[in-house]
Amino acid sequence: MSANINSETVLGPWRRPKNTSADEKGGIHDDDTAQDLGFQGGTIAGSIHMEQFPPLLVQHFGDAWWSQGGMSLYFKAATIDHEPVCCKLEPTGETTARIWMENEAGTVVMEGSASLGEDENSEVSRRIEAVRPPTDLRMMADVVINEPSPPCPVRVPQKSIDERLAVITEPMTCYTDETLYGGNVAPIAPFVHAFREVEPHIIPVRGPYVGLFGSIEVQYLAGPIVAERDYVAQGHVVALSDSPKTEIIWYTATLSDPSSGEKIARMTKMDRLMKDASPLWSDA
C-alpha cells in the first residue's frame, strides 16, 4: 500500500470493497431488504471497511500496533457493493490519531480514533458515556445490562481468513506469514466475528429482526488474534438506547487465553435493530 502525505493528514488509496454478504437474504446486506428499509442497496458491513485502516495504522504507529493498538469507529453512512472509499489519518498526539473514511462525494462513511495502547477518550468510549436511556424497547425488552455471558470457546478458522483474503481491499504480510505472530493474523472482519459468539447469551431478541453495525472498537491487549488458536470469549451489554427508527445496543467482549486467562483482545460493538423490519413495531 502507498500513501500520500499532505501536511499531517495521511491518505490511503481509493478502494472498492465487495459486499460479500449480498446473498444473505432477509438481512441488511441483501439488496431487496435494504431497499425496503430505505437504503440504496445492500450495505457493506462496517467491519469490512475497517480492514482498510491497518496499513495506515501500522505505518503510523509501527508493528507494535498489532500487539497493543486499537481503532474505534462510529459508522455514519452506508455504502454499497464496490462503492469507492478512502481512509484517512490525522495525528492528535504521540499515541493517538483521528481516523475517518470518505466516499467520492466527500461524505464521511465512518469516523473515530486510533491509538497505541488504551485510549480512555476513544470514539466509542465517548459515545457510550453520552448514551441516553431508551424510551421504548420491544425487540430487546429482555436484554439485561451487565449480565455476563458464559465462557464461550472460540477459534478463528484458517478457512475464514482465506475467504477474506480472496476479496480483501488491503492484504498484509501478517495475514499469510504465520512466523510473525505465531499464526496467520485474522483481518478485522473474522476478528469481529469471533467475539460475536457471546451475542446469543447476552442479547435475547424478540421476534424476527434486521440489524446493522453502528459502531465498532477493537483493542489489542497482548498481541493479535491468529488462526486456529483456542480462545475464550466473554462479554456483557454495557448500554441500551433507541432512536425513532432503531433499537440500539452496546456490548463489550474479550478474547482470552484458555490456559493462562490472559486477555488478548477486546471488542466493543454497537448494533442497530430496525423498527420497520419488526412486527413488534407494526403499530407504530
N, C-alpha and C positions, 0 to 999 in steps of 0.2 A: 504494500500500500504506500502511495506517496501522498504528501500533504503540503498544502500551500500555507505559508505563514504570512499574515497581514497584520502588522502591529503585534498584539499579543493574542489575537484570535487565530486558532488553528482550524483549518477546514479540511474535512475528509472528502473523498471523492464522491461523486454522484453515483448512486446505486439504484437498481430496480429490483427490490425483493419480491419473491414469489409468494403468493398466498397458498401455502402448502396444505391448508385445511379446507379448501374450496369445496371438496367433495363430501364434507361432513354435513349432511342435510339436516335442517332444523336448527342450526347454530348461527351465530353472528357472522361466521366466515363464509356462509353459503349465500350466494347472490340473491336468491329469492327471499330468504328470511330477512336478510339485511335490508333489502329494498322495501319490504313490507313494514319495516320499523323506521323507515325514513332515511336510510343510508344510501349512498350512491351505488354501492355493491358490497360484496363480501369483504369484510375488513381483514387487514393483516394484523396478527397478534403483536402486541407491543413487545413481547419477549423476542420476537424475530427482529424487529427494528433495533433492539438493544445490542444485537450481535455486531452492529456496525461500529460500536464505540470502543471495544477493547484495543484495537490497533492505536487509536489516538491516546488512550489512557496509558498504555504501556510505553508509547513514545514519550509521553509527558512525565509519568511517574517512575518509569523503569520497570524491570521484570518483577520487582517486589510487589507490584500491584496484584499479581496473581496470588500472593500469599496473604496480604493484609489490606487489599484495596476494596473500594466499594463504588457503586454508582446508584443513584436514587432518582427516579424519573416519574413525572406525572404526565399522563397521556392526554393531550388536548384536542387532537383532530384525528379522525380515522383516515386511513389510506386504503387503496385498493390494489389489486394484483398488478405488479410491475410499475407502479407509480414511482417516478424518480424522487429520491430523498437524499439529503446531505446532512451529515452530523458535524457539529462544531464544538469547540472547546475554548474557554477563556479562563486563564488562571485567576484565582481570587486569593491565593495565599500559597505558602510553601508546600502545603499538603492538601490543598483544596482547589477545586475548579468548578466553574459553571459549565454545564453541557446542555446542548439542545439539538433538535433536528428540524429541518425545514423542507417543505416541498418546493417545486419550481415556482409557485406563485408567491413564495415567501411566507406562507402560513406555517406557524410553529406546530409541528406534529407532536412533539414531546419536549419537556424542559425539566431541568433539575440540576443535580450536583454530583460531583465525583470527588473521591478522596483517597489518600494513602493513610490507612488507619481509620479508626472510628471517627465519625463526624456527628456530633450531637446536634448540629444545626442542618442536617441533611434535608433535602426537599421533602421526603416522606415524613421525617420526624416533625417538621414544622406543620405539615398539613394535618397530621394526626392530632397534634395539640390544638388545632383550630376546629376540629370536628364538632358539629352541633348535634345534640341528641335527636334521634328520629321522632317524627310526629306520628307515623303510622307504618308499621311493618306487617306485611301479610305473608309473603313468601318466607321471610326469615323470622317469623314470630317466635320460633322455638330455639333460636341461637342464644347461647349464654356467653357473655363476655368473661374472659379469663379462665374458662373451664378447659383444663389441659387435655390434649389428645393422649391416647396410649402411645407407647413407643411403637413406631412403625418401621419395620425393616425396609431398607431402600437400596437399590443398586441401579446405576446408570448403565444400561446395556451398550456394548460397543455398536450394536446394530443401530441404536437411536442416534449415535454420533455420526455414523456412516451416512445415515439418511439426511442429516442436516448438512453434512459436508458436500453432498451432491447438489445442493441448491444455495448454500450459504453465500452471502454477499462479500464477506471478509474472511477468507481462510487464513489460519495462522499455524505456524510450525508446531506449536504445543498441542494442537488438536490431533496430530498424526505422529508425533515423536514421543513415545512413551518414556524415553530415557530422561526427559527434562524434569518431570514431576512424579515419576513412578507409575505412570499410566497416561493414557491419552486424556487430555483435559476436555471436560464437557463444555461445549459452547453454551451460551445463555439459555437458549430455548429448552434443551434437555435438562439443563441445570434447574431451571424453574419448575419443570415438570416433576422432578424428583421430590421437591418439597410438597407438592400437591397431594401426596399420599395421605396427609393429615386431614384434608378437606372433608371427606365423608364423616369423620369423627367429630368435627367441631362446627360444621356448617350444615345442619339439617335443613333442607328446603322443602316447603310445602308445594306440591303440585309441579307440573312442568314449568320450565323457565328457559330464558335465553339470557346468557350473561356475557360480559366482556370485561377484559382487564382495564382498570382505570389508572393504576399506578403500581410500580414495582421497584423495590430497593434490594440489591444484592450486596452482601458484605462478606468478603473472605476473612476468616479469623485465624486460620492456621493452614493455609495452602488452598489450592484449587480442588474442585471435585473432579475425580477421574473415573474413567470407565472401569466396570467390572470389579469395583471395590465395595465392600459392605459398609453401609452407614445405617444410623438410626435417626429417623425424623420424629420430631415432637413439636407441637405448636399449640397456639391458642388465639382466640379472637381478641383483638385489642380495642375495637371501636365499631359502632354501628351508626348509620345515618341514613338520610334519604333525600331525594330531590323530587321535583314534580314528575320526572319520568323514570326514576330508578330507585331501587333499594340498594343501599351501599354497605359493604362490609370490609373491614381491615383486619388482617391477621398476620401473625409473625410465626416463623418456624425455624428450627435449626437442624442441621445435619451433624451428627456426632460420630466419633469412632466407637464402635460397639465394645471394644476391649478396654480402652482407657477412659472412655466417657468424654474425651476432649472434644469441644465444639470446633468443627472445621469451617462451617459457613452458616450464614443466616440469610433468610429472605423475609421481607415484609411486602405484602401484596394487598391491593385494593381491587375489589370486584364490584361491578355494577350489574344488577339484575333488572332487566327491562320490564316495567309495569305493563306496557302494551302487549307483551307476549304472555302474560299470566292471566288465567281465568279468574284468579282471585281479585283482579283489578278490572274485570269486565264491567263493573257497575260504576266505575269512576269516571 
